Amino acid sequence: MSFSSNDHSLKSINIRMGSRHDKGAEDGQQSLTDPPSGHSITPGDLLDQNASPTPKFVYLLAFFSALGGFLFGYDTGVVSGAMLLLKKEMNLDTLWQELLVSSTVGAAAISALSGGFLNGWFGRRICILLASFIFTVGGVTMGVAPNKEVLLVGRITVGLGIGIASMTVPVYIAEVSPPHQRGQLVTVNSLFITGGQFIASVVDGAFSFMKHDGWRYMLGLSVVPAILQFVGFCFLPESPRWLLQKGQREEARQILSQIRGDHAVDEEFDTIKASIEEEEREAGGDGFILMRILNHGPTRRALIVGCGLQMFQQLSGINTVMYYSATILQMGGVRDVKQAIWLAAATSASNFVFTMLGVWLVERVGRRKLTLGSLFGTGLSLTLLAVGFLLAAQSSSPVTLHPAVPLNSTCGHYEFCEPCMLDPGCGFCFLENGTTVYDSSCVPVNETSKDRAAWGRCSNQTEETASPIWAYNYCPTSYSWVILMGLMLYLAFFAPGMGTMPWTVNSEIFPLWARSTGNACSAGVNWIFNVLVSLTFLHVAEFLTYYGAFFMYTGLVVLGIVFVYGCLPETKGLQLEDIENLFMGPLCSCGTSSPNDHRHVQYIRNSSEVRSTQYGAMETESDISYISLK
Ligand SMILES: O[C@H]1[C@H](O)[C@@H](O)[C@H](O)[C@@H](O)[C@H]1O
């Protein structure tokens, strides 16, 4: 017999065996420590529902909750297309445009942080209902907004909904899913996020022809999934884990049986119950939850890992790349705005399609390998993007015409397109013949609409092909194919891993008492870094140039690789109640706290007599002799 000490897994096995034994004794059933003669119990037996097909009800729950992810994606994605129409119709200046975009993300950060309290107190179901109600109110407000102020209120309202949904939905799905499918089902929520972004870009394209009021449909249509989710959740149950934590045992058992279909739920029910008691005992029952998380080693380490993952997700620059895709396409010669909108839809379609790959891979390769592989590819693609921008900058078109510009403008100083476009006050006005640029000038941008110059040839944009082209924020280049390839590769690598795993992993690494607060903090970190990265991008580009900015993101991704390699354990296939054990050791164990694929736990009866194991008895050496870890 061989035994390698792994007191963490022993502790959890101990909980299960002990509690199962108690139950078996009470009900006069056979206990787990009393397997049929000659049968050795494997972990598979312990989680026997793992091997069985998932009842359809779980899919239904996952679908209705993931509508929250859809709304998150839709409301964050739809605004770019709506803005093209809004800025003309409401005559919005840059400040208002930025306010309407960033207020949603800012509100999401605040509500995600406070959502932890709501979630722990009122439960997952009420929070999802609340989020869909808020989404509906926000959608109606935006759809009927008579002016920009009301529109801003609508954008802030949907932001509040997004924050609550973003932290509640993954937790709810994780808590109702069977362990062997948890990763996949939670990752479906990310699929719905990118699906929402994709549908938003299609809706943007479809309504872009409606110069008057098109934006009302774009922004207002979000009420459809919001109402669907609200109605659905009126009939769907609360998470049995949350109910058990609140002491509502009978309801919890009943819902667990309903969710698991025909499968016996005693085992799972007892495991959850025993570990709630154990966890509460270990972490100390009283006090402010965030303080308890920080004072208790395993949860403190889980919080660092969860927040770190969310931070690196945003520092990888996803929203810059998505936002910037239309400009990248313009650089490549797509000058028609309508065509650019449709091609931007192709970018979000790729993000969506590659997220599907993540859903497929998560239970096959596991969270750790998927995240590491994704980060590695993301880093390489960012390097390619940076090299593309570098080549474009080095072959930047010269300024050939120097019209007199006002004294207070810097635009007259530039000799090349590159520094001209990096100056937020200027744009590049040029004519082209095939790929040759000629008659080019650097002129001030119109304060109210960046789509045209303040004066001169490019101040009156027409659709005619012979008229000069106005390039704001970009330069024409023949290296756009390198950048485009970088963009596609970026999405292919980012979406399946870094786009999805931070949400999935966070939903499973916290013990029940810390789950709401832990997820609130990590989702809050995600939204805060989302605002930071999107708001700073243009300034960073101004100081470091575009290629400098993308090299900087590459550097941040390298830091992310070190962090993930060092600190992210594998959570695949484990019961939620076991995952805390992975954080018992030091913060960074380079994956060694992951369950070892080759180690097999066997429970062997060493006598024909039925052994009555008591709760906690396995900690003595003689008891351990009943287990062999190969
Ligand atoms: O996981 C999502 C997804 O990758 C989205 O495409 C992105 O816009 C969000 O910021 C992110 O949290």
The ligand as a Gaussian input file, in Angstrom:
#p B3LYP/6-31G(d) Opt

LIG

0 1
 O      -15.234000      37.892000     -20.797000
 C      -15.659000      39.044000     -21.445000
 C      -15.504000      38.919000     -22.944000
 O      -14.253000      38.499000     -23.285000
 C      -15.873000      40.185000     -23.656000
 O      -15.620000      40.085000     -25.021000
 C      -15.220000      41.424000     -23.087000
 O      -15.754000      42.556000     -23.713000
 C      -15.404000      41.535000     -21.586000
 O      -14.726000      42.646000     -21.067000
 C      -14.948000      40.270000     -20.903000
 O      -15.144000      40.358000     -19.518000

